Amino acid sequence: MPDCSENFEKEISDGKNIRNIRCKYCNSVILTPQSANFSSFEFQLPLMKQSKNTERDPETEPVSLFWSVNDMFTFQNVGFSNTVGIIKYLTCADCEAGPIGYHDLSNKKSFVALSRVLHS
């Protein structure tokens, strides 16, 4: 299900996140207020829950709303997967839920899907 159906406008002020961005599963803070920029583009992000037989070719969904971070040290609690092409997937560093987004090695930017985190 595309994440554009949810209304995230109340989470954005001057193009940045208003509130803490937290893990949906363990409530750890991933980003603090005003630390990420809103971005809108489509990316095929692997599903958080995969079938057992999809390891070589994971199931994906189109995600189009992201918080973008230019410096990986901006994150409070985030883990990075092994490299897949030019991508590292992002997970919660505390409970390892993910992927919540991805890091692009070609431009060194990270993107957290708004639909895969909480705003509080």
C-alpha positions in Angstrom: 0.0 0.0 0.0 1.6 3.3 -1.0 2.2 5.7 1.9 0.8 8.8 0.1 -2.7 8.0 1.5 -1.6 9.1 5.0 -1.5 12.8 5.8 2.0 13.8 7.0 1.6 17.5 6.4 1.3 18.2 10.1 4.8 16.6 10.7 6.5 19.2 8.4 7.5 22.8 9.1 9.8 24.7 6.7 10.6 21.4 5.0 11.9 19.8 8.2 10.5 17.3 10.8 8.6 19.0 13.7 8.7 16.1 16.2 11.0 13.2 17.1 11.0 10.4 14.6 10.8 7.0 16.5 10.8 3.3 15.8 7.3 1.9 15.5 8.3 -1.2 17.4 10.5 -0.1 20.3 9.9 3.6 20.4 13.7 4.5 20.2 14.4 8.0 18.9 15.9 7.8 15.3 15.9 11.5 14.5 15.4 14.6 16.7 13.2 17.5 15.7 14.4 19.8 12.8 17.2 17.3 11.9 15.8 15.9 8.6 14.4 17.4 5.4 11.2 16.2 3.7 11.6 14.6 0.3 9.1 13.1 -2.1 10.1 10.6 -4.8 9.4 7.0 -5.5 11.8 4.2 -4.3 11.2 0.4 -4.2 11.9 -0.4 -0.5 11.9 -4.0 0.6 9.0 -5.0 2.8 9.7 -5.2 6.5 8.2 -8.7 6.7 9.4 -11.0 3.9 8.4 -14.5 2.9 11.0 -17.0 3.8 11.8 -17.8 0.1 12.5 -14.2 -1.0 16.1 -13.8 0.3 17.6 -13.6 -3.2 14.8 -11.4 -4.6 13.0 -9.6 -1.8 9.5 -8.3 -2.1 9.3 -4.5 -2.3 6.8 -1.8 -2.2 6.8 1.7 -3.7 7.5 4.3 -1.0 7.4 8.0 -1.9 7.6 10.1 1.3 11.0 10.3 3.1 13.0 12.2 5.6 16.4 12.9 4.1 19.6 13.2 6.1 22.8 14.5 4.6 25.1 13.2 7.3 24.7 9.7 8.8 25.9 11.1 12.2 22.7 13.0 12.4 20.9 9.8 13.4 20.4 9.0 17.1 19.8 5.2 16.7 20.1 3.7 13.3 21.8 0.6 11.9 23.1 0.0 8.4 22.8 -3.3 6.5 25.4 -4.9 4.4 25.9 -3.1 1.0 23.5 -4.2 -1.8 24.8 -2.5 -5.0 25.1 1.1 -4.0 22.5 0.9 -1.2 22.7 0.1 2.5 19.3 -0.4 4.2 18.5 1.4 7.5 17.2 -0.4 10.6 16.4 0.6 14.2 19.7 0.2 16.0 17.9 -0.9 19.2 15.5 -3.6 18.0 16.8 -4.1 14.4 13.4 -3.6 12.8 13.6 -2.6 9.2 14.3 -1.6 6.7 13.0 1.8 7.7 14.8 3.4 4.8 18.1 3.4 2.9 21.5 5.0 2.6 22.7 5.8 -1.0 26.5 5.3 -1.2 26.6 7.3 -4.5 25.6 10.6 -2.8 26.0 9.7 0.9 22.4 10.7 1.7 20.1 8.6 3.9 16.3 8.4 3.5 13.8 7.3 6.2 10.3 6.3 5.0 7.7 8.4 6.8 5.3 5.4 6.7 7.7 3.2 8.6 8.3 5.3 11.6 6.3 7.2 14.3 6.3 10.9 14.9 6.0 12.0 18.5 
